[in-house]
Amino acid sequence: MRCLLIDDSEEVMHALERLLERQGVDVVAKASTADAGLRHVLAHKPDVVLLDVDLGETDGFELAKRFAAAGVDAAVIFTSAHPEYAEIPAEGTAIGFISKASLSATSIEEMLHRAGRSLD
């Protein structure tokens, strides 16, 4: 699974990258801003984008809309340290939400399966 991480915290991104790569996920790029995230998703064409809900200058919901407008095919999964965001509907721009505390290769694969997305 090829994954792009987008989070405004470099520390969180590095921790998630180490965790996911140990579990067999190929982290193809990381971005800490919306503009960099859009550039990376278009350049690297990941299978999955783990997108932080709160990016500082913008939010993940707006960036996911930009992905959709650009024709991005990657499965977008919202993430946050604040699990209350799980109650916010994705409105078709993402396949779901996983709290940062629960992020793992397995939780991503389960989300993809529930959304009917296959990486084969």
BADO-896186 format. One record per residue: residue in three letters; residue number from 1; x, y, z of N, C-alpha, C in turn. Coordinates in nm, 3 decimals. Atoms other than C-alpha are relative to their C-alpha. Layout:
  type  seq      npx      npy      npz     capx     capy     capz      cpx      cpy      cpz
   Ala  NUM        X        Y        Z        X        Y        Z        X        Y        Z
...
//
This chain:
  type  seq      npx      npy      npz     capx     capy     capz      cpx      cpy      cpz
   Met    1    0.085   -0.118    0.000    0.000    0.000    0.000    0.090    0.124    0.000
   Arg    2   -0.074   -0.126    0.011    0.139    0.339   -0.107   -0.080    0.110    0.069
   Cys    3    0.071   -0.093   -0.087    0.051    0.612    0.140    0.066    0.137    0.002
   Leu    4   -0.045   -0.138   -0.019    0.080    0.992    0.160   -0.051    0.047    0.135
   Leu    5    0.038   -0.056   -0.129    0.079    1.151    0.506   -0.006    0.151   -0.011
   Ile    6    0.012   -0.146   -0.002   -0.050    1.507    0.542   -0.041    0.041    0.141
   Asp    7    0.022   -0.040   -0.139   -0.022    1.659    0.889    0.086    0.123    0.026
   Asp    8   -0.079   -0.121   -0.026    0.091    1.999    1.015    0.103   -0.020    0.110
   Ser    9   -0.099    0.030   -0.103    0.295    1.834    1.292    0.107   -0.094   -0.056
   Glu   10   -0.111    0.083    0.050    0.634    1.708    1.171    0.024   -0.119    0.094
   Glu   11   -0.022    0.106   -0.099    0.669    1.507    1.493   -0.100   -0.114   -0.019
   Val   12    0.105    0.101    0.021    0.339    1.326    1.436    0.025   -0.074   -0.130
   Met   13   -0.025    0.065    0.129    0.423    1.260    1.071    0.114   -0.101    0.008
   His   14   -0.113    0.093   -0.011    0.757    1.105    1.157   -0.037   -0.123    0.081
   Ala   15    0.043    0.114   -0.082    0.601    0.887    1.427   -0.091   -0.093   -0.080
   Leu   16    0.090    0.082    0.082    0.325    0.770    1.192    0.077   -0.070   -0.112
   Glu   17   -0.080    0.062    0.106    0.576    0.707    0.914    0.075   -0.123    0.053
   Arg   18   -0.074    0.113   -0.059    0.790    0.486    1.139   -0.094   -0.116    0.031
   Leu   19    0.097    0.104   -0.036    0.485    0.296    1.268   -0.050   -0.073   -0.124
   Leu   20    0.060    0.062    0.118    0.330    0.237    0.927    0.104   -0.076   -0.083
   Glu   21   -0.102    0.071    0.078    0.655    0.144    0.753    0.041   -0.130    0.067
   Arg   22   -0.028    0.127   -0.071    0.726   -0.117    1.024   -0.108   -0.103   -0.029
   Gln   23    0.113    0.089    0.027    0.385   -0.262    0.934   -0.017   -0.028   -0.149
   Gly   24    0.002    0.032    0.141    0.464   -0.282    0.563   -0.063    0.103   -0.093
   Val   25    0.057   -0.106    0.082    0.309    0.044    0.440    0.114    0.081   -0.060
   Asp   26   -0.100   -0.081    0.069    0.515    0.235    0.181   -0.045    0.146    0.006
   Val   27    0.032   -0.143   -0.009    0.500    0.603    0.285    0.079    0.070   -0.111
   Val   28   -0.066   -0.054    0.119    0.574    0.766   -0.051    0.035    0.148    0.014
   Ala   29   -0.029   -0.142   -0.021    0.568    1.127    0.072   -0.073    0.048    0.125
   Lys   30    0.062   -0.065   -0.115    0.479    1.355    0.360   -0.014    0.148   -0.034
   Ala   31    0.022   -0.142    0.023    0.338    1.707    0.354   -0.056    0.063    0.127
   Ser   32    0.050   -0.068   -0.120    0.273    1.962    0.626   -0.092    0.118   -0.033
   Thr   33    0.092   -0.107    0.041    0.066    2.212    0.422   -0.094   -0.054   -0.107
   Ala   34    0.097    0.041    0.102   -0.234    2.188    0.192    0.062    0.006   -0.139
   Asp   35   -0.061   -0.012    0.133   -0.038    2.311   -0.111    0.098   -0.112   -0.027
   Ala   36   -0.095    0.110    0.016    0.239    2.057   -0.056   -0.074   -0.133   -0.012
   Gly   37    0.080    0.122    0.008   -0.022    1.786   -0.001   -0.057   -0.021   -0.139
   Leu   38    0.055    0.011    0.135   -0.187    1.861   -0.334    0.110   -0.033   -0.101
   Arg   39   -0.112    0.030    0.090    0.149    1.863   -0.514    0.041   -0.147    0.011
   His   40   -0.045    0.139   -0.022    0.250    1.529   -0.357   -0.103   -0.102   -0.047
   Val   41    0.100    0.098    0.041   -0.081    1.355   -0.423   -0.004   -0.011   -0.152
   Leu   42   -0.001    0.004    0.146   -0.064    1.452   -0.791    0.128   -0.063   -0.054
   Ala   43   -0.129    0.052    0.047    0.305    1.362   -0.825    0.020   -0.149    0.031
   His   44   -0.030    0.137   -0.046    0.311    1.033   -0.631   -0.113   -0.099   -0.022
   Lys   45    0.117    0.085    0.022   -0.041    0.899   -0.696   -0.009   -0.116    0.101
   Pro   46    0.009    0.105   -0.102   -0.068    0.712   -0.363   -0.133   -0.073   -0.005
   Asp   47    0.126    0.074   -0.015   -0.329    0.447   -0.291   -0.088    0.064    0.106
   Val   48    0.069   -0.052   -0.118   -0.420    0.612    0.039    0.063    0.132    0.041
   Val   49   -0.046   -0.125   -0.059   -0.395    0.965    0.179   -0.054    0.005    0.142
   Leu   50    0.040   -0.022   -0.139   -0.399    1.001    0.557    0.006    0.150    0.022
   Leu   51    0.013   -0.145    0.002   -0.521    1.359    0.594   -0.049    0.052    0.135
   Asp   52    0.036   -0.060   -0.127   -0.519    1.547    0.923   -0.115    0.099   -0.021
   Val   53    0.116   -0.089    0.011   -0.845    1.733    0.980    0.042    0.146    0.017
   Asp   54   -0.042   -0.137   -0.030   -0.670    2.043    1.120    0.143    0.022   -0.050
   Leu   55   -0.133   -0.025    0.059   -0.382    2.165    0.902    0.052    0.140    0.030
   Gly   56   -0.048   -0.134   -0.032   -0.340    2.508    1.057   -0.062    0.104   -0.090
   Glu   57    0.049   -0.105    0.089   -0.393    2.739    0.759   -0.130   -0.038   -0.070
   Thr   58    0.125    0.047    0.060   -0.679    2.528    0.625   -0.041   -0.127    0.074
   Asp   59    0.037    0.126   -0.064   -0.859    2.209    0.715   -0.001   -0.112   -0.103
   Gly   60   -0.004    0.117    0.087   -0.851    1.860    0.574   -0.124   -0.013   -0.086
   Phe   61    0.124    0.009    0.077   -1.212    1.886    0.458    0.011    0.081   -0.129
   Glu   62   -0.018   -0.084    0.119   -1.128    2.172    0.220    0.103   -0.061   -0.095
   Leu   63   -0.102    0.061    0.085   -0.815    1.995    0.096   -0.056   -0.123   -0.071
   Ala   64    0.062    0.117    0.064   -1.015    1.677    0.028   -0.088    0.043   -0.117
   Lys   65    0.080   -0.053    0.111   -1.251    1.886   -0.187    0.090    0.039   -0.116
   Arg   66   -0.096   -0.035    0.106   -0.948    2.015   -0.380    0.049   -0.127   -0.070
   Phe   67   -0.041    0.128    0.061   -0.835    1.654   -0.433   -0.108   -0.048   -0.097
   Ala   68    0.110    0.047    0.083   -1.179    1.563   -0.569   -0.009    0.083   -0.128
   Ala   69    0.008   -0.088    0.117   -1.181    1.865   -0.802    0.114   -0.027   -0.097
   Ala   70   -0.116    0.029    0.085   -0.837    1.762   -0.931   -0.004   -0.142   -0.056
   Gly   71    0.013    0.136    0.051   -0.958    1.408   -1.004    0.087   -0.103    0.069
   Val   72   -0.084    0.093   -0.076   -0.747    1.240   -0.736   -0.079   -0.127    0.029
   Asp   73    0.066    0.129   -0.019   -0.830    0.868   -0.716    0.036   -0.067    0.132
   Ala   74   -0.044    0.062   -0.126   -0.655    0.793   -0.385   -0.116   -0.004    0.100
   Ala   75    0.096    0.008   -0.109   -0.866    0.678   -0.092    0.046    0.096    0.110
   Val   76   -0.033   -0.098   -0.103   -0.868    0.971    0.151   -0.063   -0.044    0.131
   Ile   77    0.047    0.033   -0.135   -0.894    0.891    0.521    0.037    0.116    0.090
   Phe   78   -0.026   -0.108   -0.095   -0.932    1.176    0.768    0.059   -0.057    0.128
   Thr   79   -0.058    0.039   -0.128   -0.723    1.156    1.085    0.000    0.121    0.092
   Ser   80   -0.012   -0.106   -0.100   -0.708    1.356    1.406    0.028   -0.063    0.134
   Ala   81   -0.017    0.042   -0.139   -0.601    1.330    1.765   -0.131    0.021    0.078
   His   82    0.129   -0.031   -0.064   -0.956    1.449    1.844   -0.108   -0.092   -0.058
   Pro   83    0.094    0.099    0.055   -1.193    1.151    1.801   -0.139    0.054   -0.027
   Glu   84    0.133   -0.055    0.027   -1.500    1.377    1.800   -0.020    0.032   -0.148
   Tyr   85    0.013   -0.022    0.144   -1.425    1.445    1.432   -0.059   -0.122   -0.071
   Ala   86    0.056    0.121    0.062   -1.536    1.088    1.361   -0.150    0.016   -0.025
   Glu   87    0.144   -0.021    0.014   -1.895    1.215    1.393   -0.035    0.092   -0.117
   Ile   88    0.025   -0.092    0.110   -1.854    1.465    1.107   -0.006   -0.080   -0.129
   Pro   89    0.009    0.077    0.125   -1.978    1.320    0.778    0.106    0.045   -0.100
   Ala   90   -0.104   -0.030    0.097   -1.714    1.301    0.507   -0.055    0.063   -0.128
   Glu   91    0.065   -0.062    0.115   -1.965    1.422    0.244    0.060   -0.046   -0.133
   Gly   92   -0.049    0.056    0.125   -1.816    1.194   -0.020    0.144    0.033   -0.035
   Thr   93   -0.138   -0.036    0.033   -1.468    1.345   -0.009    0.102   -0.094    0.061
   Ala   94   -0.088    0.095   -0.066   -1.320    1.072    0.209   -0.076   -0.129    0.027
   Ile   95    0.068    0.127   -0.028   -1.389    0.708    0.282   -0.027   -0.020    0.148
   Gly   96    0.026    0.012   -0.142   -1.384    0.762    0.657    0.100    0.073    0.086
   Phe   97   -0.082   -0.065   -0.102   -1.203    0.866    0.973    0.063   -0.108    0.088
   Ile   98   -0.069    0.084   -0.098   -0.942    0.692    1.191    0.074    0.093    0.095
   Ser   99   -0.073   -0.083   -0.095   -0.818    0.854    1.511    0.149   -0.036   -0.006
   Lys  100   -0.145    0.024    0.006   -0.440    0.892    1.527    0.041   -0.111    0.097
   Ala  101   -0.033    0.104   -0.098   -0.434    0.668    1.835   -0.030   -0.139   -0.054
   Ser  102    0.039    0.129    0.054   -0.592    0.388    1.629    0.062   -0.031   -0.136
   Leu  103   -0.056    0.021    0.134   -0.394    0.428    1.306    0.097   -0.117   -0.003
   Ser  104   -0.090    0.113    0.024   -0.227    0.112    1.181   -0.027   -0.049   -0.142
   Ala  105    0.023    0.059    0.132   -0.189   -0.078    0.857   -0.131   -0.077    0.000
   Thr  106    0.124    0.078   -0.009   -0.472   -0.303    0.974   -0.123    0.089   -0.001
   Ser  107    0.118   -0.087   -0.003   -0.710   -0.016    1.052   -0.023    0.066   -0.137
   Ile  108    0.014   -0.056    0.134   -0.640    0.136    0.709   -0.059   -0.104   -0.095
   Glu  109    0.051    0.107    0.086   -0.698   -0.196    0.533   -0.147   -0.029    0.029
   Glu  110    0.141    0.021   -0.036   -1.024   -0.246    0.726   -0.089    0.111   -0.055
   Met  111    0.077   -0.114    0.053   -1.141    0.103    0.626   -0.015   -0.013   -0.151
   Leu  112    0.007    0.020    0.144   -1.057    0.033    0.262   -0.101   -0.109   -0.035
   His  113    0.092    0.111    0.024   -1.247   -0.297    0.278   -0.145    0.045    0.020
   Arg  114    0.136   -0.047   -0.027   -1.556   -0.133    0.435   -0.049    0.095   -0.109
   Ala  115    0.037   -0.096    0.104   -1.549    0.132    0.162   -0.005   -0.065   -0.139
   Gly  116    0.002    0.069    0.127   -1.523   -0.132   -0.110    0.117    0.037   -0.091
   Arg  117   -0.119   -0.038    0.076   -1.179   -0.010   -0.218    0.102   -0.113    0.009
   Ser  118   -0.099    0.106    0.003   -0.930   -0.275   -0.325    0.131    0.054   -0.051
   Leu  119   -0.132   -0.043    0.044   -0.557   -0.227   -0.365    0.060   -0.098   -0.100
   Asp  120   -0.052    0.100    0.095   -0.519   -0.525   -0.599    0.016    0.058   -0.137
//
